[in-house]
Amino acid sequence: MRIADVGEYFQRFPVPKSAVLQDIWTNFERWNLKAIRNPFTLTISLVMPIIWLAGYTQVFKSLTLLPGFPAESYLAFFSPAVIIVMAMFAAATSGMGLVDDMDTGIFNKQLVSPMNRSAMVVGKICSEALRLAVQVLFLLALAMVLGAHVVTGLGGIVAIVLIAELFSFVFVAFSNIVGLVTHRSDATALVSNFITLPLVFLSSSFVPRSLLPTWIQTISTFNPVTYGVTAIRVLMLDGWVWTTIGPAVVVLVVFDLVLGGIAVVLLRRATDSETTLGVGGHR
């Protein structure tokens, strides 16, 4: 399907009649079209997890020979980590999109328009959530083709997508905080990459937490990556172990609320100042 065809499809889709829902849909449509028109980013976001899945499973597959390793296949053990890494890097670009809107003046134009301000954020988040869901399903399908299994079945697959979304909101909020503080896309990308990649290695992504050095185990306790990987790994390997899944979800929700609250405060300050400048101020 051509990009133009996708754009025409979105334009033909019935728009909700509620004013707020219509504003949400407008932003949802705009961000999806913006992503579709940037095929390079979409391609990289799909190719990178494949490289991780194929490369690291070959490098570390001998770890399954260690006594007490929790999986017979390193592919099955590492697939949840790749899903979380993909969610994290996809979410980390959210702030750059916001900064780009600020630089091009679209953000300012939206603020002085009758558009609902909350709808601007909700539409953007819904668009990112849809793209992430497609990416997670694609990666799960690939992992299954290569030999991994989800012991919890279809319900587990749905739960995996929801946990990946919940985890991604942590870094959507974080990247938007960085974007609102720096107002620079290059700085947002630099800070996001500086934070996200070390978090992967300071978690249980590559090896069970019990095999990590003590100091890394301590850090991993406060690392959201650990909880995202653990919840998805349990769903893929062990089943509906709520004593593990429940606490992991609670921790991710807490991260979402804290970082999301900070992002909302900064966004309100930015919208207030931008509206003032848009009406009669000067930069």
C-alpha positions as CSV (number, residue, x, y, z in Angstrom):
1,M,0.0,0.0,0.0
2,R,1.4,3.4,-0.9
3,I,1.8,6.1,1.7
4,A,-0.8,8.3,-0.2
5,D,-3.3,5.4,0.0
6,V,-2.8,5.2,3.8
7,G,-3.4,9.0,4.1
8,E,-6.6,8.7,2.1
9,Y,-7.8,5.9,4.3
10,F,-7.4,8.0,7.5
11,Q,-9.2,10.9,5.8
12,R,-12.1,8.7,4.9
13,F,-12.4,7.2,8.4
14,P,-15.5,8.6,10.3
15,V,-14.5,11.2,12.8
16,P,-16.2,11.2,16.3
17,K,-18.8,13.9,16.7
18,S,-17.7,14.9,20.2
19,A,-15.5,18.1,20.1
20,V,-12.9,16.6,22.4
21,L,-12.9,13.2,20.6
22,Q,-12.6,15.0,17.3
23,D,-9.6,16.9,18.6
24,I,-8.1,13.6,19.8
25,W,-8.7,12.0,16.5
26,T,-7.2,14.9,14.6
27,N,-4.0,14.6,16.5
28,F,-4.0,10.8,16.4
29,E,-4.4,11.0,12.6
30,R,-1.7,13.7,12.2
31,W,0.9,11.8,14.2
32,N,0.2,8.6,12.4
33,L,0.5,10.3,9.0
34,K,3.7,12.0,10.2
35,A,5.2,8.6,11.1
36,I,4.1,6.9,7.8
37,R,5.7,9.7,5.9
38,N,9.0,9.0,7.6
39,P,9.6,5.4,6.5
40,F,13.2,5.5,7.6
41,T,12.3,5.7,11.3
42,L,9.7,3.0,10.9
43,T,12.1,0.7,9.2
44,I,14.9,1.2,11.8
45,S,12.4,0.7,14.6
46,L,11.6,-2.8,13.2
47,V,15.1,-3.8,12.0
48,M,16.9,-2.9,15.3
49,P,14.9,-5.4,17.4
50,I,15.5,-8.1,14.8
51,I,19.2,-7.5,15.0
52,W,19.1,-7.7,18.8
53,L,17.0,-10.9,18.7
54,A,19.2,-12.6,16.1
55,G,22.6,-11.3,17.4
56,Y,22.4,-11.5,21.2
57,T,20.7,-14.9,21.2
58,Q,23.7,-16.3,19.4
59,V,26.2,-14.5,21.6
60,F,24.7,-15.6,24.9
61,K,23.0,-18.9,24.1
62,S,25.6,-20.8,26.0
63,L,24.3,-19.2,29.2
64,T,21.5,-21.8,29.2
65,L,24.1,-24.4,30.2
66,L,24.5,-22.7,33.6
67,P,22.9,-24.7,36.5
68,G,19.5,-23.2,37.4
69,F,19.1,-21.1,34.3
70,P,15.3,-20.4,34.1
71,A,14.8,-21.3,30.4
72,E,16.0,-24.1,28.0
73,S,16.3,-21.6,25.1
74,Y,18.0,-18.2,25.4
75,L,15.7,-17.0,22.6
76,A,12.7,-17.6,24.8
77,F,14.5,-15.9,27.8
78,F,15.7,-12.9,25.8
79,S,12.7,-12.2,23.7
80,P,10.9,-10.3,26.5
81,A,14.0,-8.0,26.9
82,V,13.9,-7.2,23.2
83,I,10.2,-6.3,23.4
84,I,11.0,-3.9,26.3
85,V,14.1,-2.4,24.5
86,M,12.0,-1.8,21.4
87,A,9.2,-0.1,23.5
88,M,11.8,2.0,25.3
89,F,13.6,3.3,22.2
90,A,10.3,3.9,20.4
91,A,9.0,5.9,23.4
92,A,12.3,7.8,23.7
93,T,11.6,9.5,20.3
94,S,8.3,11.0,21.6
95,G,10.0,14.1,23.0
96,M,11.8,14.8,19.8
97,G,8.4,14.9,18.0
98,L,7.2,17.5,20.5
99,V,10.4,19.6,20.1
100,D,10.0,19.4,16.3
101,D,6.4,20.8,16.6
102,M,7.8,23.6,18.7
103,D,10.5,24.4,16.2
104,T,8.2,24.4,13.2
105,G,5.6,26.5,15.0
106,I,2.8,23.9,14.9
107,F,2.8,23.6,18.7
108,N,2.2,27.4,19.0
109,K,-0.5,27.4,16.3
110,Q,-2.4,24.6,18.1
111,L,-2.3,26.4,21.4
112,V,-3.9,29.6,20.0
113,S,-6.5,27.5,18.2
114,P,-9.8,26.2,19.8
115,M,-8.3,22.7,20.0
116,N,-8.5,21.1,23.4
117,R,-5.0,21.0,25.0
118,S,-5.5,17.6,26.6
119,A,-6.5,16.2,23.2
120,M,-3.2,17.3,21.8
121,V,-1.4,15.0,24.3
122,V,-3.9,12.1,24.2
123,G,-4.0,12.0,20.4
124,K,-0.2,11.8,20.3
125,I,0.0,9.1,23.0
126,C,-2.7,7.0,21.2
127,S,-0.8,7.2,18.0
128,E,2.4,6.1,19.7
129,A,0.5,3.3,21.5
130,L,-0.9,2.0,18.2
131,R,2.5,1.8,16.5
132,L,4.1,0.1,19.5
133,A,1.3,-2.5,19.6
134,V,2.0,-3.4,15.9
135,Q,5.7,-3.6,16.6
136,V,5.3,-5.8,19.6
137,L,3.0,-8.2,17.7
138,F,5.5,-8.3,14.9
139,L,8.3,-9.1,17.2
140,L,6.3,-11.8,19.1
141,A,5.4,-13.4,15.7
142,L,9.1,-13.4,14.7
143,A,10.2,-14.9,18.0
144,M,7.5,-17.7,17.7
145,V,8.7,-18.4,14.2
146,L,12.2,-18.8,15.5
147,G,11.0,-21.2,18.2
148,A,9.8,-19.2,21.2
149,H,6.5,-19.8,22.8
150,V,4.0,-17.9,25.0
151,V,2.7,-20.4,27.5
152,T,-0.2,-18.2,28.5
153,G,-1.6,-18.2,25.0
154,L,-3.7,-15.5,23.3
155,G,-4.5,-13.9,26.7
156,G,-0.8,-13.7,27.5
157,I,-0.1,-12.1,24.1
158,V,-2.7,-9.4,24.9
159,A,-1.2,-8.9,28.4
160,I,2.3,-8.6,26.9
161,V,1.2,-5.9,24.6
162,L,-0.5,-4.0,27.5
163,I,2.6,-4.3,29.7
164,A,4.8,-3.1,26.9
165,E,2.4,-0.1,26.5
166,L,2.5,0.6,30.2
167,F,6.2,0.4,30.2
168,S,6.6,2.7,27.2
169,F,4.6,5.4,28.9
170,V,7.4,5.7,31.4
171,F,9.8,6.8,28.7
172,V,7.3,8.7,26.7
173,A,6.9,10.9,29.8
174,F,10.7,11.0,30.3
175,S,11.5,12.0,26.8
176,N,8.8,14.7,26.8
177,I,10.2,16.0,30.1
178,V,13.7,16.3,28.5
179,G,12.2,17.9,25.3
180,L,10.3,20.5,27.4
181,V,13.4,21.3,29.5
182,T,15.9,21.5,26.6
183,H,13.7,22.6,23.7
184,R,16.3,20.9,21.4
185,S,15.7,17.7,19.5
186,D,19.5,16.8,19.4
187,A,19.8,17.3,23.2
188,T,16.6,15.2,23.7
189,A,18.0,12.4,21.6
190,L,21.4,12.6,23.4
191,V,19.9,12.5,26.9
192,S,17.4,9.8,26.1
193,N,20.0,7.5,24.6
194,F,22.4,8.3,27.5
195,I,19.8,7.1,30.0
196,T,18.0,4.3,28.2
197,L,20.9,2.1,27.0
198,P,22.6,1.8,30.4
199,L,19.3,0.9,32.0
200,V,19.1,-2.2,29.7
201,F,22.5,-3.5,31.0
202,L,21.7,-2.6,34.6
203,S,18.7,-4.9,34.6
204,S,17.8,-8.6,34.2
205,S,17.5,-8.3,30.5
206,F,20.5,-10.5,29.5
207,V,20.8,-12.8,32.6
208,P,18.7,-13.8,35.6
209,R,18.9,-11.2,38.4
210,S,20.4,-13.8,40.7
211,L,23.5,-14.0,38.4
212,L,24.1,-10.3,38.4
213,P,26.8,-8.6,40.6
214,T,25.4,-7.4,43.9
215,W,25.6,-3.7,43.0
216,I,23.8,-4.2,39.7
217,Q,21.1,-6.2,41.6
218,T,20.6,-3.2,43.9
219,I,20.3,-0.8,40.9
220,S,17.9,-3.1,39.1
221,T,15.5,-2.9,42.0
222,F,14.9,0.7,41.1
223,N,15.1,0.1,37.3
224,P,11.7,0.1,35.4
225,V,13.3,-2.1,32.7
226,T,13.7,-4.9,35.2
227,Y,9.9,-4.9,36.0
228,G,8.9,-4.7,32.4
229,V,11.1,-7.6,31.4
230,T,10.2,-9.7,34.4
231,A,6.4,-9.4,33.8
232,I,6.6,-10.3,30.1
233,R,9.2,-13.1,30.8
234,V,6.8,-14.7,33.3
235,L,4.0,-14.5,30.9
236,M,6.1,-16.2,28.2
237,L,7.8,-18.8,30.3
238,D,5.9,-19.5,33.5
239,G,2.2,-18.6,33.2
240,W,-0.1,-16.3,35.1
241,V,2.1,-15.8,38.2
242,W,0.3,-12.9,39.7
243,T,2.7,-12.6,42.6
244,T,5.3,-11.5,40.1
245,I,3.2,-9.8,37.4
246,G,1.1,-7.8,39.9
247,P,4.0,-6.0,41.7
248,A,5.7,-5.4,38.4
249,V,2.6,-3.7,37.0
250,V,2.2,-1.6,40.2
251,V,5.8,-0.4,40.0
252,L,5.4,0.6,36.3
253,V,2.1,2.4,37.2
254,V,4.0,4.4,39.9
255,F,6.7,5.3,37.4
256,D,4.0,6.4,34.9
257,L,2.2,8.6,37.5
258,V,5.4,10.3,38.8
259,L,7.0,11.0,35.4
260,G,3.7,11.7,33.8
261,G,2.8,14.2,36.5
262,I,6.1,16.0,36.0
263,A,5.5,16.0,32.2
264,V,2.0,17.5,32.6
265,V,3.3,20.3,34.9
266,L,6.0,21.2,32.4
267,L,3.6,21.0,29.5
268,R,1.2,23.3,31.2
269,R,3.9,25.8,31.9
270,A,5.1,25.6,28.3
271,T,1.5,26.0,26.9
272,D,0.9,29.0,29.1
273,S,4.0,30.7,28.0
274,E,3.6,29.8,24.4
275,T,0.0,31.0,24.3
276,T,1.1,34.3,25.8
277,L,3.9,34.7,23.2
278,G,1.5,33.6,20.4
279,V,-1.1,36.2,21.3
280,G,1.1,39.3,21.9
281,G,4.5,38.4,23.1
282,H,7.9,38.2,21.5
283,R,10.6,35.6,21.5
